[in-house]
């Protein structure tokens, strides 16, 4: 199954209250969207629910999930594991 960036944009929009139209593949979720530690928990819960995948948040650093494109790559890797 392909991981659609638009789905990631929607999740990030709900967490950050930033319009989907303002989120791009290279948007920094920490600097541009002000996602904090609670937002990261929400992000992982939403990713697991929306993509039917198990993720262990402690295995990832901020750099691993800094942009929607990196999140997409992480999901591709997790799905193929």
Buried (B, 14 or more C-beta within 10 A) or exposed (E): EEBEBEBBBBBBBBBBEBEEEEBEEEBEBBEBBEBEEEBBEBBBBBBBEBBEBEBEEEEBEEEEBBBBBBBBBBBEEBEEE
